[in-house]
Amino acid sequence: MKTIKKIVILGPESTGKTTLCNQLAEHYQTVWAPEYAREYLLTHGMDYTYEDLLTIAKGQLELEKAAEARVINESQENEPLLFVDTNMYVMQVWCEFVFQKCHTWILEQVAERPYQLYLLCNVDLPWVKDQLREYPDLESRNRLYHIYKQILTTQHVPWKEISGGYDKRLKTAIAAVDDFCNGQVISG
C-alpha cells in the first residue's frame, strides 16, 4: 500500500501559495489539491458567515481526499508526494481572525489529519488585488503571517519559510522538499 507524503503550502492571502503548489506538482510530476475557498466564494460571494467557513473547511477536505485518491492511482512511486494548497490550519486562523472563535470540527481535523512538511509563504511579495482578497494592508498580512509561524513553531512537523521573489520561492521550496525526501532535518 502506498503512503502519501503530504506537503502543505500555507500563509496569508496573496503570498503565492497556489502558484507554488502548481509549480511544485509540475516539478515533481504529481498531483496538488487546490484551495476550495476560492471556488466557494466565487460562487457564493464575499459576504460569508461563520457557518460558511465550516462548509468551506469540509469542501477543502473533500478536494484533498480526491487529490489523495488521484495520486494513489496515478503515481508509480511507493511514497508519492501530494501538495496541498492550504489546510485546516488556514481554516482555524481564518475563523479566529475574523470571528474570534473556531468550529470544533475544524480543530478536530487539525489534530487528526497528518502532514509531513509545511511550507510557510512570507508576505514579502507585493499584494495583488483580486475580488476575493480582504487584507491589502501590510499590518494585517504580517499579523496573519506571524500567527501561522507561531502555529508551526509549536507543532512537531518540519516546516520551511518560503520568501523572496517567485523564482527564489520555487528554488527554496524544491530544496526543502528534496531535503525532506532525503531524510534531512528541516526547521524554519
VODREN-296986 format. One line per 8 residues: number of its first residue (from 1); their letters; for each residue x, y, z of C-alpha. Coordinates in Angstrom, 2 decimals. Example, Ala and Ser with C-alpha at 12.3 -4.5 7.8 and 13.67 -1.06 7.14 Angstrom:
// VODREN-296986
1	as	12.30 -4.50 7.80  13.67 -1.06 7.14
// end
This chain:
// VODREN-296986
1	mktikkiv	0.00 0.00 0.00  1.25 3.47 -0.88  1.98 6.06 1.79  1.40 9.61 0.62  3.79 12.34 1.72  1.54 15.38 2.11  3.17 18.80 1.90  1.06 21.82 2.80
9	ilgpestg	1.67 25.29 1.44  0.16 27.91 3.74  0.34 31.57 4.61  -1.72 34.76 4.28  -3.53 35.67 1.07  -1.52 36.85 -1.93  1.70 35.12 -0.91  1.97 32.83 -3.93
17	kttlcnql	0.57 29.63 -2.38  -1.40 28.49 -5.41  1.39 29.34 -7.82  3.90 27.45 -5.68  1.62 24.40 -5.33  1.15 24.24 -9.07  4.88 24.66 -9.76  5.88 22.01 -7.22
25	aehyqtvw	3.35 19.50 -8.52  4.64 20.10 -12.03  8.28 19.81 -10.93  7.69 16.53 -9.07  5.18 15.27 -11.66  2.45 14.74 -9.12  -0.95 16.00 -8.03  -1.92 19.00 -5.93
33	apeyarey	-5.11 19.85 -4.03  -6.38 23.37 -4.76  -7.91 25.76 -2.26  -11.67 25.21 -2.04  -12.40 28.66 -0.55  -11.79 30.40 -3.89  -14.33 28.20 -5.67  -16.86 28.62 -2.87
41	llthgmdy	-16.52 32.40 -2.58  -16.64 32.92 -6.34  -19.97 31.09 -6.35  -21.48 32.46 -3.13  -19.87 35.89 -2.78  -17.70 37.51 -0.14  -20.45 38.12 2.40  -19.60 34.90 4.23
49	tyedllti	-20.65 33.82 7.71  -19.04 31.78 10.45  -21.10 28.76 9.32  -19.85 29.24 5.74  -16.31 28.69 6.99  -17.30 25.23 8.24  -18.76 24.45 4.80  -15.54 25.69 3.18
57	akgqlele	-13.43 23.57 5.53  -15.43 20.45 4.63  -15.11 21.28 0.94  -11.36 21.69 1.37  -11.07 18.23 2.89  -13.13 16.73 0.05  -10.75 18.26 -2.52  -7.79 16.95 -0.55
65	kaaearvi	-9.27 13.44 -0.34  -9.96 13.47 -4.10  -6.35 14.51 -4.73  -5.12 11.72 -2.42  -7.10 9.17 -4.46  -5.72 10.57 -7.71  -2.10 10.46 -6.56  -2.51 6.87 -5.36
73	nesqenep	-3.99 5.85 -8.72  -1.65 7.85 -10.95  1.73 7.62 -9.22  4.23 4.84 -9.76  6.07 5.84 -6.56  5.69 3.92 -3.29  5.62 7.20 -1.37  4.18 9.77 -3.78
81	llfvdtnm	4.10 13.45 -2.96  0.87 15.43 -2.69  0.95 19.21 -2.45  -1.95 20.82 -0.58  -2.88 24.48 -1.10  -3.94 25.35 2.47  -5.30 23.01 5.14  -7.26 23.16 8.38
89	yvmqvwce	-4.68 25.45 10.00  -5.76 28.05 7.46  -9.40 27.45 8.33  -8.61 27.72 12.05  -6.75 31.01 11.58  -9.46 32.38 9.29  -12.21 31.57 11.82  -10.28 33.01 14.75
97	fvfqkcht	-9.04 36.10 12.90  -12.47 37.09 11.57  -14.88 35.64 14.16  -12.66 35.16 17.27  -13.76 31.51 17.55  -13.30 28.25 15.65  -15.56 25.30 14.89  -14.76 22.21 16.96
105	wileqvae	-14.87 20.08 13.79  -12.03 22.13 12.24  -9.93 21.81 15.40  -10.55 18.05 15.42  -9.36 17.83 11.81  -6.22 19.79 12.69  -5.44 17.15 15.31  -6.44 14.12 13.21
113	rpyqlyll	-5.02 14.81 9.75  -1.28 14.18 9.45  1.01 16.11 7.13  4.71 15.56 6.67  6.01 19.04 5.73  4.79 22.64 5.76  6.00 25.43 3.52  5.10 28.84 5.00
121	cnvdlpwv	4.86 31.64 2.43  6.05 35.01 3.70  4.29 38.31 2.94  7.26 39.80 1.07  5.57 39.51 -2.34  3.54 42.53 -3.45  -0.13 42.17 -2.59  -2.18 41.56 -5.75
129	kdqlreyp	-5.79 42.72 -5.70  -8.49 40.32 -6.77  -12.19 40.05 -5.95  -11.62 37.59 -3.08  -8.78 39.19 -1.16  -9.57 41.07 2.04  -6.32 42.31 3.59  -4.27 44.66 1.40
137	dlesrnrl	-2.65 46.33 4.42  0.76 45.02 5.40  -0.09 45.17 9.11  -2.89 42.58 8.79  -0.82 40.43 6.47  2.11 40.48 8.93  -0.19 39.62 11.83  -1.56 36.65 9.90
145	yhiykqil	1.92 35.52 8.88  3.09 35.55 12.49  0.02 33.58 13.59  0.91 30.87 11.07  4.55 30.95 12.09  3.60 30.59 15.77  1.43 27.57 14.95  4.25 25.91 13.02
153	ttqhvpwk	6.86 26.52 15.70  4.66 24.83 18.32  3.87 21.66 16.37  6.18 18.75 15.60  6.07 18.57 11.80  9.02 20.04 9.87  8.46 23.35 8.13  10.34 25.85 6.00
161	eisggydk	9.80 29.57 5.44  9.45 30.49 1.78  10.31 34.06 0.87  11.74 36.19 -1.91  10.58 36.50 -5.50  8.77 33.72 -7.32  11.96 32.10 -8.66  13.64 32.14 -5.24
169	rlktaiaa	10.48 30.76 -3.61  10.40 27.85 -6.01  14.11 27.07 -5.54  13.80 27.24 -1.75  10.70 25.04 -1.78  12.30 22.44 -4.07  15.39 22.34 -1.85  13.19 21.87 1.25
177	vddfcngq	11.17 19.09 -0.38  14.34 17.39 -1.64  15.92 17.62 1.82  12.75 16.23 3.39  12.60 13.33 0.89  16.26 12.58 1.59  15.65 12.38 5.33  17.37 15.63 6.29
185	visg	16.10 17.65 9.24  14.17 20.78 8.26  13.09 23.61 10.55  12.20 27.18 9.83
// end
